[in-house]
Amino acid sequence: MRSISQIGPSTKLCALIGNPIGHSMSPAIHNRAFAELSLDYVYVAFRVEDVGAAIAGMRALENFRGMSVTIPHKVSIIKHLDEVADVDRRIGSVNTVVNNDRRLAGSGSDGPGALRAFTDAGVKITGKHVTILGSGGAARAIAFTLATKAKPKTIFLLGVVEPELKALTRDLARRTGTKTVGAMLRPQTLEAYLAQSQVLIHSTPVGMHPDTKASLVPKSLLHANLAVMDIVYNPLKTKLLADAEARGLRTIPGVEMFVNQAVIQFELWTGNAAPRAVMREVVLHHLGAKTRKR
């Protein structure tokens, strides 16, 4: 393990920017990964209100290698960057910045992190009917990534914020050509679209601590041909996942997407294969410690 005394003029800096940032596990995850590979990198978190000034600082500091970007800056940061990956420009937000000789490139790791979690679990998306619950930022990132890279047959979007839902349905269909159906999340629409689907992705906060007994999906709708992902990672096993497991379905917990998005960032910044198992261990330890304190 590297000590703080080893940080010097050649140390590369990576950082999280956002507001708030006090809850973030990212410093623990990335610093542990840097140490595991003996890389001369350090990761810190900054509460930032003026994203333009933060980006100007990144350009000015020669050793500033990368950023993680969280709320409320994922959208507003784009105008300050030199390049943005095509799929992320369609999504309209990024959460990762890489500094290549003061040329700043933005991309998103949430959608690719989710897709990698499906791949690792042996769940194929191509040609499948996929239902996504929610229409916010995470749903948007996942839906665009799947539509662009995994080619599902149909994406059913069920949301509760009508303008947001309509915008995502329209953008996804126009910008990717994927057959997209949007509907308000109601018992009858949920039943109808789940019956046609082979993949369910839950991307709302329902079921997150402390309301861990909540689920949007009645157990009776979880049919035998369905694979279920829940992007909520606290608790590690949500009620939705527990219900799906009880019915013998393949499940993908939110912690896998969370770890994968950090792995993607790490590899973009360092050019090294990330120590995924170590990073996952940090997350599980952190979440386990929080559970023990309750």
Order of alpha helices (4+ residues) and beta strands (2+ residues): beta-alpha-beta-alpha-beta-beta-alpha-beta-beta-alpha-beta-alpha-beta-alpha-beta-alpha-beta-beta-alpha-beta-alpha-alpha
